[in-house]
Amino acid sequence: MTLDGHNKVIAAGFTLIRKRDVPEPGIWYKDTHTGEWSKMAQYKTKAARDRQFKELLKNEHIVED
């Protein structure tokens, strides 16, 4: 998704989330309050991160980037 796409989705009231592995597995988000990618949470394992990520995506206002 392009930056323009991010801005349109966020303006519509959605929060974008993405996985990152460096320096440790984590979930990052971008919404109307932050405007930039910010760390939501950090995990000891990718499996733990992926379980939480799956749960977050059940929210109708959260979209994976």
mmJSON file of the N, C-alpha and C atoms, coordinates in Angstrom:
{"data_MODEL":{"atom_site":{
"group_PDB":["ATOM","ATOM","ATOM","ATOM","ATOM","ATOM","ATOM","ATOM","ATOM","ATOM","ATOM","ATOM","ATOM","ATOM","ATOM","ATOM","ATOM","ATOM","ATOM","ATOM","ATOM","ATOM","ATOM","ATOM","ATOM","ATOM","ATOM","ATOM","ATOM","ATOM","ATOM","ATOM","ATOM","ATOM","ATOM","ATOM","ATOM","ATOM","ATOM","ATOM","ATOM","ATOM","ATOM","ATOM","ATOM","ATOM","ATOM","ATOM","ATOM","ATOM","ATOM","ATOM","ATOM","ATOM","ATOM","ATOM","ATOM","ATOM","ATOM","ATOM","ATOM","ATOM","ATOM","ATOM","ATOM","ATOM","ATOM","ATOM","ATOM","ATOM","ATOM","ATOM","ATOM","ATOM","ATOM","ATOM","ATOM","ATOM","ATOM","ATOM","ATOM","ATOM","ATOM","ATOM","ATOM","ATOM","ATOM","ATOM","ATOM","ATOM","ATOM","ATOM","ATOM","ATOM","ATOM","ATOM","ATOM","ATOM","ATOM","ATOM","ATOM","ATOM","ATOM","ATOM","ATOM","ATOM","ATOM","ATOM","ATOM","ATOM","ATOM","ATOM","ATOM","ATOM","ATOM","ATOM","ATOM","ATOM","ATOM","ATOM","ATOM","ATOM","ATOM","ATOM","ATOM","ATOM","ATOM","ATOM","ATOM","ATOM","ATOM","ATOM","ATOM","ATOM","ATOM","ATOM","ATOM","ATOM","ATOM","ATOM","ATOM","ATOM","ATOM","ATOM","ATOM","ATOM","ATOM","ATOM","ATOM","ATOM","ATOM","ATOM","ATOM","ATOM","ATOM","ATOM","ATOM","ATOM","ATOM","ATOM","ATOM","ATOM","ATOM","ATOM","ATOM","ATOM","ATOM","ATOM","ATOM","ATOM","ATOM","ATOM","ATOM","ATOM","ATOM","ATOM","ATOM","ATOM","ATOM","ATOM","ATOM","ATOM","ATOM","ATOM","ATOM","ATOM","ATOM","ATOM","ATOM","ATOM","ATOM","ATOM","ATOM","ATOM","ATOM"],
"id":[1,2,3,4,5,6,7,8,9,10,11,12,13,14,15,16,17,18,19,20,21,22,23,24,25,26,27,28,29,30,31,32,33,34,35,36,37,38,39,40,41,42,43,44,45,46,47,48,49,50,51,52,53,54,55,56,57,58,59,60,61,62,63,64,65,66,67,68,69,70,71,72,73,74,75,76,77,78,79,80,81,82,83,84,85,86,87,88,89,90,91,92,93,94,95,96,97,98,99,100,101,102,103,104,105,106,107,108,109,110,111,112,113,114,115,116,117,118,119,120,121,122,123,124,125,126,127,128,129,130,131,132,133,134,135,136,137,138,139,140,141,142,143,144,145,146,147,148,149,150,151,152,153,154,155,156,157,158,159,160,161,162,163,164,165,166,167,168,169,170,171,172,173,174,175,176,177,178,179,180,181,182,183,184,185,186,187,188,189,190,191,192,193,194,195],
"type_symbol":["N","C","C","N","C","C","N","C","C","N","C","C","N","C","C","N","C","C","N","C","C","N","C","C","N","C","C","N","C","C","N","C","C","N","C","C","N","C","C","N","C","C","N","C","C","N","C","C","N","C","C","N","C","C","N","C","C","N","C","C","N","C","C","N","C","C","N","C","C","N","C","C","N","C","C","N","C","C","N","C","C","N","C","C","N","C","C","N","C","C","N","C","C","N","C","C","N","C","C","N","C","C","N","C","C","N","C","C","N","C","C","N","C","C","N","C","C","N","C","C","N","C","C","N","C","C","N","C","C","N","C","C","N","C","C","N","C","C","N","C","C","N","C","C","N","C","C","N","C","C","N","C","C","N","C","C","N","C","C","N","C","C","N","C","C","N","C","C","N","C","C","N","C","C","N","C","C","N","C","C","N","C","C","N","C","C","N","C","C","N","C","C","N","C","C"],
"label_atom_id":["N","CA","C","N","CA","C","N","CA","C","N","CA","C","N","CA","C","N","CA","C","N","CA","C","N","CA","C","N","CA","C","N","CA","C","N","CA","C","N","CA","C","N","CA","C","N","CA","C","N","CA","C","N","CA","C","N","CA","C","N","CA","C","N","CA","C","N","CA","C","N","CA","C","N","CA","C","N","CA","C","N","CA","C","N","CA","C","N","CA","C","N","CA","C","N","CA","C","N","CA","C","N","CA","C","N","CA","C","N","CA","C","N","CA","C","N","CA","C","N","CA","C","N","CA","C","N","CA","C","N","CA","C","N","CA","C","N","CA","C","N","CA","C","N","CA","C","N","CA","C","N","CA","C","N","CA","C","N","CA","C","N","CA","C","N","CA","C","N","CA","C","N","CA","C","N","CA","C","N","CA","C","N","CA","C","N","CA","C","N","CA","C","N","CA","C","N","CA","C","N","CA","C","N","CA","C","N","CA","C","N","CA","C","N","CA","C","N","CA","C","N","CA","C","N","CA","C"],
"label_alt_id":[null,null,null,null,null,null,null,null,null,null,null,null,null,null,null,null,null,null,null,null,null,null,null,null,null,null,null,null,null,null,null,null,null,null,null,null,null,null,null,null,null,null,null,null,null,null,null,null,null,null,null,null,null,null,null,null,null,null,null,null,null,null,null,null,null,null,null,null,null,null,null,null,null,null,null,null,null,null,null,null,null,null,null,null,null,null,null,null,null,null,null,null,null,null,null,null,null,null,null,null,null,null,null,null,null,null,null,null,null,null,null,null,null,null,null,null,null,null,null,null,null,null,null,null,null,null,null,null,null,null,null,null,null,null,null,null,null,null,null,null,null,null,null,null,null,null,null,null,null,null,null,null,null,null,null,null,null,null,null,null,null,null,null,null,null,null,null,null,null,null,null,null,null,null,null,null,null,null,null,null,null,null,null,null,null,null,null,null,null,null,null,null,null,null,null],
"label_comp_id":["MET","MET","MET","THR","THR","THR","LEU","LEU","LEU","ASP","ASP","ASP","GLY","GLY","GLY","HIS","HIS","HIS","ASN","ASN","ASN","LYS","LYS","LYS","VAL","VAL","VAL","ILE","ILE","ILE","ALA","ALA","ALA","ALA","ALA","ALA","GLY","GLY","GLY","PHE","PHE","PHE","THR","THR","THR","LEU","LEU","LEU","ILE","ILE","ILE","ARG","ARG","ARG","LYS","LYS","LYS","ARG","ARG","ARG","ASP","ASP","ASP","VAL","VAL","VAL","PRO","PRO","PRO","GLU","GLU","GLU","PRO","PRO","PRO","GLY","GLY","GLY","ILE","ILE","ILE","TRP","TRP","TRP","TYR","TYR","TYR","LYS","LYS","LYS","ASP","ASP","ASP","THR","THR","THR","HIS","HIS","HIS","THR","THR","THR","GLY","GLY","GLY","GLU","GLU","GLU","TRP","TRP","TRP","SER","SER","SER","LYS","LYS","LYS","MET","MET","MET","ALA","ALA","ALA","GLN","GLN","GLN","TYR","TYR","TYR","LYS","LYS","LYS","THR","THR","THR","LYS","LYS","LYS","ALA","ALA","ALA","ALA","ALA","ALA","ARG","ARG","ARG","ASP","ASP","ASP","ARG","ARG","ARG","GLN","GLN","GLN","PHE","PHE","PHE","LYS","LYS","LYS","GLU","GLU","GLU","LEU","LEU","LEU","LEU","LEU","LEU","LYS","LYS","LYS","ASN","ASN","ASN","GLU","GLU","GLU","HIS","HIS","HIS","ILE","ILE","ILE","VAL","VAL","VAL","GLU","GLU","GLU","ASP","ASP","ASP"],
"label_asym_id":["A","A","A","A","A","A","A","A","A","A","A","A","A","A","A","A","A","A","A","A","A","A","A","A","A","A","A","A","A","A","A","A","A","A","A","A","A","A","A","A","A","A","A","A","A","A","A","A","A","A","A","A","A","A","A","A","A","A","A","A","A","A","A","A","A","A","A","A","A","A","A","A","A","A","A","A","A","A","A","A","A","A","A","A","A","A","A","A","A","A","A","A","A","A","A","A","A","A","A","A","A","A","A","A","A","A","A","A","A","A","A","A","A","A","A","A","A","A","A","A","A","A","A","A","A","A","A","A","A","A","A","A","A","A","A","A","A","A","A","A","A","A","A","A","A","A","A","A","A","A","A","A","A","A","A","A","A","A","A","A","A","A","A","A","A","A","A","A","A","A","A","A","A","A","A","A","A","A","A","A","A","A","A","A","A","A","A","A","A","A","A","A","A","A","A"],
"label_entity_id":["1","1","1","1","1","1","1","1","1","1","1","1","1","1","1","1","1","1","1","1","1","1","1","1","1","1","1","1","1","1","1","1","1","1","1","1","1","1","1","1","1","1","1","1","1","1","1","1","1","1","1","1","1","1","1","1","1","1","1","1","1","1","1","1","1","1","1","1","1","1","1","1","1","1","1","1","1","1","1","1","1","1","1","1","1","1","1","1","1","1","1","1","1","1","1","1","1","1","1","1","1","1","1","1","1","1","1","1","1","1","1","1","1","1","1","1","1","1","1","1","1","1","1","1","1","1","1","1","1","1","1","1","1","1","1","1","1","1","1","1","1","1","1","1","1","1","1","1","1","1","1","1","1","1","1","1","1","1","1","1","1","1","1","1","1","1","1","1","1","1","1","1","1","1","1","1","1","1","1","1","1","1","1","1","1","1","1","1","1","1","1","1","1","1","1"],
"label_seq_id":[1,1,1,2,2,2,3,3,3,4,4,4,5,5,5,6,6,6,7,7,7,8,8,8,9,9,9,10,10,10,11,11,11,12,12,12,13,13,13,14,14,14,15,15,15,16,16,16,17,17,17,18,18,18,19,19,19,20,20,20,21,21,21,22,22,22,23,23,23,24,24,24,25,25,25,26,26,26,27,27,27,28,28,28,29,29,29,30,30,30,31,31,31,32,32,32,33,33,33,34,34,34,35,35,35,36,36,36,37,37,37,38,38,38,39,39,39,40,40,40,41,41,41,42,42,42,43,43,43,44,44,44,45,45,45,46,46,46,47,47,47,48,48,48,49,49,49,50,50,50,51,51,51,52,52,52,53,53,53,54,54,54,55,55,55,56,56,56,57,57,57,58,58,58,59,59,59,60,60,60,61,61,61,62,62,62,63,63,63,64,64,64,65,65,65],
"pdbx_PDB_ins_code":[null,null,null,null,null,null,null,null,null,null,null,null,null,null,null,null,null,null,null,null,null,null,null,null,null,null,null,null,null,null,null,null,null,null,null,null,null,null,null,null,null,null,null,null,null,null,null,null,null,null,null,null,null,null,null,null,null,null,null,null,null,null,null,null,null,null,null,null,null,null,null,null,null,null,null,null,null,null,null,null,null,null,null,null,null,null,null,null,null,null,null,null,null,null,null,null,null,null,null,null,null,null,null,null,null,null,null,null,null,null,null,null,null,null,null,null,null,null,null,null,null,null,null,null,null,null,null,null,null,null,null,null,null,null,null,null,null,null,null,null,null,null,null,null,null,null,null,null,null,null,null,null,null,null,null,null,null,null,null,null,null,null,null,null,null,null,null,null,null,null,null,null,null,null,null,null,null,null,null,null,null,null,null,null,null,null,null,null,null,null,null,null,null,null,null],
"Cartn_x":[0.853,0.0,0.902,0.503,1.282,0.954,1.732,1.483,0.11,-0.249,-1.582,-2.673,-2.469,-3.423,-3.528,-2.382,-2.369,-3.222,-2.977,-3.681,-5.184,-5.617,-7.051,-7.699,-7.03,-7.566,-7.63,-6.591,-6.554,-7.612,-7.781,-8.797,-10.204,-10.394,-11.699,-11.924,-10.938,-11.114,-10.49,-9.667,-9.022,-7.635,-7.154,-5.793,-5.068,-3.878,-3.048,-2.081,-1.873,-0.878,0.039,1.266,2.211,3.143,3.69,4.659,6.061,6.913,8.34,9.132,10.295,11.126,12.417,12.772,14.055,13.81,14.394,15.384,14.756,13.485,12.752,11.375,10.682,9.344,8.418,7.703,6.813,5.669,4.731,3.607,3.687,3.606,3.647,2.318,1.916,0.632,0.746,-0.274,-0.36,-1.836,-2.169,-3.566,-3.644,-4.835,-5.013,-4.26,-4.008,-3.319,-1.805,-1.249,0.201,0.688,0.025,0.43,1.685,2.458,3.679,3.618,4.469,4.518,5.066,4.34,4.729,4.628,5.47,5.453,4.246,3.463,2.312,2.76,3.544,3.988,5.19,5.975,7.148,6.999,7.452,7.271,8.591,8.668,9.885,9.981,8.818,8.823,7.898,8.18,7.322,5.946,5.912,4.639,3.708,4.252,3.444,2.944,3.826,3.444,2.344,2.496,1.522,0.153,0.13,-1.157,-1.867,-1.14,-1.736,-2.177,-1.382,-1.696,-3.027,-3.195,-4.436,-5.634,-5.454,-6.532,-6.885,-5.88,-6.116,-6.913,-6.659,-7.345,-8.825,-9.263,-10.695,-11.486,-10.799,-11.435,-11.718,-12.949,-13.335,-12.672,-12.034,-11.379,-9.86,-9.352,-7.909,-7.622,-6.674,-6.336,-4.841,-4.471,-3.058,-2.465,-1.284,-0.579,0.294],
"Cartn_y":[-1.166,0.0,1.233,2.224,3.465,4.365,5.415,6.388,7.025,7.307,7.848,6.889,5.607,4.586,4.526,4.581,4.602,5.764,6.943,8.135,8.031,7.473,7.319,6.342,5.228,4.219,4.768,5.452,6.036,7.123,7.954,9.015,8.435,7.216,6.555,5.934,6.078,5.608,4.267,3.762,2.477,2.661,1.597,1.53,0.48,0.802,-0.142,-0.808,-2.106,-2.806,-3.602,-3.8,-4.626,-5.329,-6.435,-7.199,-6.717,-6.72,-6.447,-7.458,-7.82,-8.824,-8.272,-7.038,-6.471,-5.295,-5.157,-6.055,-7.288,-7.217,-8.364,-8.369,-9.522,-9.572,-8.546,-7.808,-6.788,-6.469,-5.716,-5.223,-3.703,-3.114,-1.671,-1.211,0.02,0.521,1.963,2.354,3.714,4.08,5.218,5.65,7.172,7.724,9.175,9.917,9.256,9.916,9.954,8.909,8.845,9.422,9.056,9.531,8.858,8.249,7.53,6.144,5.246,3.915,3.996,3.393,3.366,1.934,1.613,0.263,0.085,-0.954,-1.297,-2.248,-3.256,-4.265,-5.008,-5.58,-6.37,-7.737,-8.791,-10.164,-10.904,-11.943,-12.748,-13.705,-14.109,-15.052,-14.566,-15.029,-14.699,-15.341,-16.531,-17.229,-16.426,-15.89,-15.077,-13.826,-13.199,-12.004,-12.335,-13.448,-13.829,-14.151,-14.746,-15.02,-13.711,-12.756,-11.467,-10.72,-10.793,-10.134,-10.657,-11.969,-12.604,-12.115,-11.976,-11.468,-10.022,-9.19,-7.787,-7.656,-8.539,-8.46,-8.822,-9.352,-9.624,-8.335,-7.259,-5.952,-5.399,-4.982,-4.53,-3.224,-2.528,-1.256,-1.357,-2.577,-2.794,-3.556,-3.049,-3.61,-3.898,-5.025,-5.361,-4.623,-4.079,-3.4,-4.404],
"Cartn_z":[0.0,0.0,0.0,-0.755,-0.819,0.364,0.536,1.598,1.404,0.155,-0.139,0.333,0.059,0.49,1.998,2.669,4.14,4.648,4.108,4.579,4.37,3.251,2.981,3.968,4.202,5.118,6.542,6.962,8.306,8.444,7.417,7.448,7.56,7.07,7.161,8.541,9.441,10.814,11.132,10.242,10.467,11.077,11.712,12.215,11.391,10.936,10.195,11.157,10.974,11.778,10.859,11.321,10.571,11.549,11.08,11.879,11.542,12.544,12.344,13.159,12.648,13.318,13.901,13.567,13.986,14.915,16.052,16.619,17.271,17.654,18.194,17.563,17.576,17.0,17.663,16.841,17.382,16.442,16.954,16.163,16.189,15.018,14.866,14.299,14.624,14.163,13.687,12.935,12.42,12.43,13.069,13.121,13.076,13.281,13.195,14.29,15.407,16.52,16.335,15.727,15.589,14.261,13.166,11.844,11.313,12.182,11.813,12.447,11.975,12.558,13.983,14.918,16.331,16.838,17.809,18.367,19.275,19.001,19.829,20.933,20.548,21.513,20.963,21.88,21.523,22.184,21.498,21.976,21.964,22.789,22.848,21.661,21.109,19.989,18.876,17.671,16.532,16.703,17.278,17.476,18.385,19.463,20.382,19.678,18.903,18.143,17.143,16.436,15.417,16.01,17.197,17.861,18.198,18.739,19.083,17.827,16.784,15.513,14.975,15.024,14.556,15.37,16.672,17.528,17.178,16.952,16.611,15.318,14.363,13.079,13.159,14.283,14.478,14.67,15.049,15.2,13.808,13.562,12.228,11.795,12.701,12.368,12.312,12.343,12.24,10.964,10.174,8.868,8.822,8.221,8.054,6.863,7.064,5.961,5.254],
"occupancy":[1.0,1.0,1.0,1.0,1.0,1.0,1.0,1.0,1.0,1.0,1.0,1.0,1.0,1.0,1.0,1.0,1.0,1.0,1.0,1.0,1.0,1.0,1.0,1.0,1.0,1.0,1.0,1.0,1.0,1.0,1.0,1.0,1.0,1.0,1.0,1.0,1.0,1.0,1.0,1.0,1.0,1.0,1.0,1.0,1.0,1.0,1.0,1.0,1.0,1.0,1.0,1.0,1.0,1.0,1.0,1.0,1.0,1.0,1.0,1.0,1.0,1.0,1.0,1.0,1.0,1.0,1.0,1.0,1.0,1.0,1.0,1.0,1.0,1.0,1.0,1.0,1.0,1.0,1.0,1.0,1.0,1.0,1.0,1.0,1.0,1.0,1.0,1.0,1.0,1.0,1.0,1.0,1.0,1.0,1.0,1.0,1.0,1.0,1.0,1.0,1.0,1.0,1.0,1.0,1.0,1.0,1.0,1.0,1.0,1.0,1.0,1.0,1.0,1.0,1.0,1.0,1.0,1.0,1.0,1.0,1.0,1.0,1.0,1.0,1.0,1.0,1.0,1.0,1.0,1.0,1.0,1.0,1.0,1.0,1.0,1.0,1.0,1.0,1.0,1.0,1.0,1.0,1.0,1.0,1.0,1.0,1.0,1.0,1.0,1.0,1.0,1.0,1.0,1.0,1.0,1.0,1.0,1.0,1.0,1.0,1.0,1.0,1.0,1.0,1.0,1.0,1.0,1.0,1.0,1.0,1.0,1.0,1.0,1.0,1.0,1.0,1.0,1.0,1.0,1.0,1.0,1.0,1.0,1.0,1.0,1.0,1.0,1.0,1.0,1.0,1.0,1.0,1.0,1.0,1.0],
"B_iso_or_equiv":[0.0,0.0,0.0,0.0,0.0,0.0,0.0,0.0,0.0,0.0,0.0,0.0,0.0,0.0,0.0,0.0,0.0,0.0,0.0,0.0,0.0,0.0,0.0,0.0,0.0,0.0,0.0,0.0,0.0,0.0,0.0,0.0,0.0,0.0,0.0,0.0,0.0,0.0,0.0,0.0,0.0,0.0,0.0,0.0,0.0,0.0,0.0,0.0,0.0,0.0,0.0,0.0,0.0,0.0,0.0,0.0,0.0,0.0,0.0,0.0,0.0,0.0,0.0,0.0,0.0,0.0,0.0,0.0,0.0,0.0,0.0,0.0,0.0,0.0,0.0,0.0,0.0,0.0,0.0,0.0,0.0,0.0,0.0,0.0,0.0,0.0,0.0,0.0,0.0,0.0,0.0,0.0,0.0,0.0,0.0,0.0,0.0,0.0,0.0,0.0,0.0,0.0,0.0,0.0,0.0,0.0,0.0,0.0,0.0,0.0,0.0,0.0,0.0,0.0,0.0,0.0,0.0,0.0,0.0,0.0,0.0,0.0,0.0,0.0,0.0,0.0,0.0,0.0,0.0,0.0,0.0,0.0,0.0,0.0,0.0,0.0,0.0,0.0,0.0,0.0,0.0,0.0,0.0,0.0,0.0,0.0,0.0,0.0,0.0,0.0,0.0,0.0,0.0,0.0,0.0,0.0,0.0,0.0,0.0,0.0,0.0,0.0,0.0,0.0,0.0,0.0,0.0,0.0,0.0,0.0,0.0,0.0,0.0,0.0,0.0,0.0,0.0,0.0,0.0,0.0,0.0,0.0,0.0,0.0,0.0,0.0,0.0,0.0,0.0,0.0,0.0,0.0,0.0,0.0,0.0],
"pdbx_formal_charge":[null,null,null,null,null,null,null,null,null,null,null,null,null,null,null,null,null,null,null,null,null,null,null,null,null,null,null,null,null,null,null,null,null,null,null,null,null,null,null,null,null,null,null,null,null,null,null,null,null,null,null,null,null,null,null,null,null,null,null,null,null,null,null,null,null,null,null,null,null,null,null,null,null,null,null,null,null,null,null,null,null,null,null,null,null,null,null,null,null,null,null,null,null,null,null,null,null,null,null,null,null,null,null,null,null,null,null,null,null,null,null,null,null,null,null,null,null,null,null,null,null,null,null,null,null,null,null,null,null,null,null,null,null,null,null,null,null,null,null,null,null,null,null,null,null,null,null,null,null,null,null,null,null,null,null,null,null,null,null,null,null,null,null,null,null,null,null,null,null,null,null,null,null,null,null,null,null,null,null,null,null,null,null,null,null,null,null,null,null,null,null,null,null,null,null],
"auth_seq_id":[1,1,1,2,2,2,3,3,3,4,4,4,5,5,5,6,6,6,7,7,7,8,8,8,9,9,9,10,10,10,11,11,11,12,12,12,13,13,13,14,14,14,15,15,15,16,16,16,17,17,17,18,18,18,19,19,19,20,20,20,21,21,21,22,22,22,23,23,23,24,24,24,25,25,25,26,26,26,27,27,27,28,28,28,29,29,29,30,30,30,31,31,31,32,32,32,33,33,33,34,34,34,35,35,35,36,36,36,37,37,37,38,38,38,39,39,39,40,40,40,41,41,41,42,42,42,43,43,43,44,44,44,45,45,45,46,46,46,47,47,47,48,48,48,49,49,49,50,50,50,51,51,51,52,52,52,53,53,53,54,54,54,55,55,55,56,56,56,57,57,57,58,58,58,59,59,59,60,60,60,61,61,61,62,62,62,63,63,63,64,64,64,65,65,65],
"auth_comp_id":["MET","MET","MET","THR","THR","THR","LEU","LEU","LEU","ASP","ASP","ASP","GLY","GLY","GLY","HIS","HIS","HIS","ASN","ASN","ASN","LYS","LYS","LYS","VAL","VAL","VAL","ILE","ILE","ILE","ALA","ALA","ALA","ALA","ALA","ALA","GLY","GLY","GLY","PHE","PHE","PHE","THR","THR","THR","LEU","LEU","LEU","ILE","ILE","ILE","ARG","ARG","ARG","LYS","LYS","LYS","ARG","ARG","ARG","ASP","ASP","ASP","VAL","VAL","VAL","PRO","PRO","PRO","GLU","GLU","GLU","PRO","PRO","PRO","GLY","GLY","GLY","ILE","ILE","ILE","TRP","TRP","TRP","TYR","TYR","TYR","LYS","LYS","LYS","ASP","ASP","ASP","THR","THR","THR","HIS","HIS","HIS","THR","THR","THR","GLY","GLY","GLY","GLU","GLU","GLU","TRP","TRP","TRP","SER","SER","SER","LYS","LYS","LYS","MET","MET","MET","ALA","ALA","ALA","GLN","GLN","GLN","TYR","TYR","TYR","LYS","LYS","LYS","THR","THR","THR","LYS","LYS","LYS","ALA","ALA","ALA","ALA","ALA","ALA","ARG","ARG","ARG","ASP","ASP","ASP","ARG","ARG","ARG","GLN","GLN","GLN","PHE","PHE","PHE","LYS","LYS","LYS","GLU","GLU","GLU","LEU","LEU","LEU","LEU","LEU","LEU","LYS","LYS","LYS","ASN","ASN","ASN","GLU","GLU","GLU","HIS","HIS","HIS","ILE","ILE","ILE","VAL","VAL","VAL","GLU","GLU","GLU","ASP","ASP","ASP"],
"auth_asym_id":["A","A","A","A","A","A","A","A","A","A","A","A","A","A","A","A","A","A","A","A","A","A","A","A","A","A","A","A","A","A","A","A","A","A","A","A","A","A","A","A","A","A","A","A","A","A","A","A","A","A","A","A","A","A","A","A","A","A","A","A","A","A","A","A","A","A","A","A","A","A","A","A","A","A","A","A","A","A","A","A","A","A","A","A","A","A","A","A","A","A","A","A","A","A","A","A","A","A","A","A","A","A","A","A","A","A","A","A","A","A","A","A","A","A","A","A","A","A","A","A","A","A","A","A","A","A","A","A","A","A","A","A","A","A","A","A","A","A","A","A","A","A","A","A","A","A","A","A","A","A","A","A","A","A","A","A","A","A","A","A","A","A","A","A","A","A","A","A","A","A","A","A","A","A","A","A","A","A","A","A","A","A","A","A","A","A","A","A","A","A","A","A","A","A","A"],
"auth_atom_id":["N","CA","C","N","CA","C","N","CA","C","N","CA","C","N","CA","C","N","CA","C","N","CA","C","N","CA","C","N","CA","C","N","CA","C","N","CA","C","N","CA","C","N","CA","C","N","CA","C","N","CA","C","N","CA","C","N","CA","C","N","CA","C","N","CA","C","N","CA","C","N","CA","C","N","CA","C","N","CA","C","N","CA","C","N","CA","C","N","CA","C","N","CA","C","N","CA","C","N","CA","C","N","CA","C","N","CA","C","N","CA","C","N","CA","C","N","CA","C","N","CA","C","N","CA","C","N","CA","C","N","CA","C","N","CA","C","N","CA","C","N","CA","C","N","CA","C","N","CA","C","N","CA","C","N","CA","C","N","CA","C","N","CA","C","N","CA","C","N","CA","C","N","CA","C","N","CA","C","N","CA","C","N","CA","C","N","CA","C","N","CA","C","N","CA","C","N","CA","C","N","CA","C","N","CA","C","N","CA","C","N","CA","C","N","CA","C","N","CA","C","N","CA","C","N","CA","C"],
"pdbx_PDB_model_num":[1,1,1,1,1,1,1,1,1,1,1,1,1,1,1,1,1,1,1,1,1,1,1,1,1,1,1,1,1,1,1,1,1,1,1,1,1,1,1,1,1,1,1,1,1,1,1,1,1,1,1,1,1,1,1,1,1,1,1,1,1,1,1,1,1,1,1,1,1,1,1,1,1,1,1,1,1,1,1,1,1,1,1,1,1,1,1,1,1,1,1,1,1,1,1,1,1,1,1,1,1,1,1,1,1,1,1,1,1,1,1,1,1,1,1,1,1,1,1,1,1,1,1,1,1,1,1,1,1,1,1,1,1,1,1,1,1,1,1,1,1,1,1,1,1,1,1,1,1,1,1,1,1,1,1,1,1,1,1,1,1,1,1,1,1,1,1,1,1,1,1,1,1,1,1,1,1,1,1,1,1,1,1,1,1,1,1,1,1,1,1,1,1,1,1]
}}}
